[in-house]
Structure formats: C-alpha cells, structure tokens
Amino acid sequence: MTPSRDISRLIEIMAALRAPVGGCPWDVEQNFSTIAPYTIEEAYEVADAIQRGDFDDLREELGDLLLQVVYHARMAEEEGEFAFPDVVEAITTKMIRRHPHVFGDDKARSAGMAKGMWEKIKAEEKAEKRAARLARGRDPEDNGKGFLDSVPLALPALTRALKLQQKAARVGFDWGEAGPILDKIEEETGELREAIAKGETDAIKDEFGDMLFALVNLGRHLGLDSEAALAGTNEKFRNRFHHIERVLEEQGQSLEAATLDEMEELWQQAKGKV
C-alpha cells in the first residue's frame, strides 16, 4: 500500500489495521474508550503547534487528529452505527444549515443572519436528533436530561467550568458584576482555611474546587478565559524556572544541589527578565 493525498487511502489503512486477520494486534484491541484519550491529546498537540507557529508540525499534528476521526468512524462502522462518509455528511449538513446567510437564498445572503438565528437552528437540530433517537428505539435523552448536560464532561475542568457558567448565565443565573465574586472568593478561602485546620481531606478537596470555580467565574466577568490565563502563567513559570536552571548550570551547579534560597534569588532575577 502506498501513501496518497486522497482521504480514501487513510480509510483503507485504518480498515487494514483493524482487520481481525492480518491487522495490527494493538489496533484491533482498541475501543472508543481507550482511543478517546489519544483523541484529546492530539487536539492539544494541534493547538501547541499553532501556538509555536510551527507549520511543519501543524501539518503532521492535523494528520494525527484526522486519523483519530477515521479511527472512531471505523469502529462505529464495525458496530453497524455509521461510517466516515456519514461523518462528513453530518458536518457539511450542519455547516450549510447554520449559515443561511452564506449558503441560503439571495434574501438570506443580503439580509445576513437574523438575531437569534444560530440558537434557533441549533434548537431545531436538537429536536430532530431527539426524533431520530426515538425512531431508532433509543432514549432521546441518553446524553443528559438537564439544561447544563450538553456541556461535555471531557473538557478540561477550567474550560468546562467556564462553559457551565456561561450557559447558566443565559437564563439569568449569574452575578451582575465582578465585585460580589471577589467576596465569594474570600468566603471560599476562609472555608478552605477551616478545612485545612481540621485536616478534613474530603472537605479540603471540595473547598479547593469551590475556590477554583469562583476564580473561573471572576475571570469570566473580567473578560478572561481561565484556561488561557493559566496557560500563560504556566509558560511564564517554565521560562523563569529555566532561567534558574541555566544560571546554575553556568555556575557548575545542579538543580538538585542548589538550596531553596539560591533558587529563590535566581527566581527574583528571572522576574525582571521573563
């Protein structure tokens, strides 16, 4: 089998890898649950390549992410659920339907998308999906019954917190401004201190989570994405720690041998540089 620019070759390769006879033993053993973590990891690697501006890596990582789509579609096909062409049809249908101002009639294109049209279309799609599940004899609500259950569980926790808050805010469950949230953070900090003082492990975990959730809420009211803000701080920490490591190496000293005071002094130096 030879490489190709045609998506059909990738589909053929995946079918061969999953073949019970002659396929790859590792690939044959996999299922949706075991592959899902790789799918998430590949999405992060795409984002990393974009952030670094490395288009060679981006081309490769996009290929790895596409492989994940083909992988899941192949497993679904084996179970008689759907195949890769169905995935393509589903997304093209959705994009055309959700952009009547681009793909609709002349009136839709000239007038633009009416206010609220996006949500109206999504509501129609949800109703159609529910009807389709009923037609197949499935619980139409098997993906969650609550208002917030459409927010995916697999999202990073900070991102999921933000999306839960955003969705709740759409129906008026929200603080009017940032000030009261700062008070809430102080309240949660006090409760965390109390749990720590008592040594209650479960309570510490619970109160720490509450404080993080309140911080995400504060960030939202300040127009900040907590995931992006923390990513920036992570990189700043990495750069400053690397400064410590580099200077110690120049001095013929290792991280392991350095004292905390020595590292703190170099950290303060790094703060003025990175």
TABELJO-V404770 format. One record per helix or strand. SS is the DSSP state (@ for helix, = for strand). FROM is the first residue (numbers start at 1). LEN is the number of residues. Records with the same first field share a line. If there is no record, write none. Layout:
BEGIN
SS: FROM-LEN  FROM-LEN
END
This chain:
BEGIN
@: 7-11  25-5  32-21  55-24  84-15  100-4  106-6  117-19  157-13  179-20  201-21  226-25  260-12
END
